[in-house]
Amino acid sequence: MGVDAKMFVRIRGRDNWLRKEDELSTSYDLSSTIGCDKFLITKGSEFKRSQHHDLEIMQPIKDDSDASDRGLDRSLVGRVVWTQDGDPIIADSDEQFIRVHLSTRYYGEEYARGDWPTIRLVSEWLDMRFPKGEVWYGGDSSGICAENLTSARRDEINRFFLREGRKSYTRYGDNGTHGVTGHGAPTCPICEVRTLGSGGSKDKAFWYCDGCGRKAVTSGLAAPPPGGIATLSRRRSRNRRSPRHWSLASGPAPGPPQTDAAGARSDQTMPLPRRQSRGCQ
Ligand SMILES: [Zn+2]
């Protein structure tokens, strides 16, 4: 589970509202500019209950059942309401809410995970398209509620992103050891940094490098002994598609875990570059 990015525009004054007949063309302009893969677009899909393009004019709560489904009091039937993991935001009578369906995790100082460059660009596009509106941005859970993404606030998050990137998320709790298998994290032969764990099972660990995108799998029932040091070595593989793979060798213990060359997909192995074989840290 993660925190998804949520965004909407608040527009006061009916004269400034997005007209229903312009909703689709505005949606097209947005996704064709930023990139349709950056949005969750269900229009024309099998999701019959909620068919929407990248943005939609939010509709009032229909009836008691609708209010109940959203965890709202029935007194809010007929009102436009933004629900979140916190107090709902209720539109005034002259206020229009336009929901934007981003397809990324939230990004902020407390949760530096999502695609901030896209989030920032979308908010800038919305600012330009709806000069009388306010862009609000938050998450869908963990108490990350929507805030007015003013240009000052956007600059603040942007500076944080340029300085810190996603490290506070990707390296959170990272001690170089897989939590279940006990395997040591291999070092990426390209970037020469410790790879990041990305899941696994009791005898298999997945790794990836956020610098170049390379992936690796280490496997073996026995965890390396305390203080055991993982090393990289070259070995021939029977897998013709990936002639070289990482081989994880523990310290003094016999029967070291090894990379899963046969069982792993080719994109889960991390071939060594030619003429390179580096020891781990
Ligand atoms: Zn790398």
Boltz pocket constraint, residues with backbone or C-beta under 6 A from the ligand:
constraints:
  - pocket:
      binder: B
      contacts: [[A, 188], [A, 189], [A, 190], [A, 191], [A, 192], [A, 209], [A, 210], [A, 211], [A, 212], [A, 213], [A, 214]]
      max_distance: 6.0
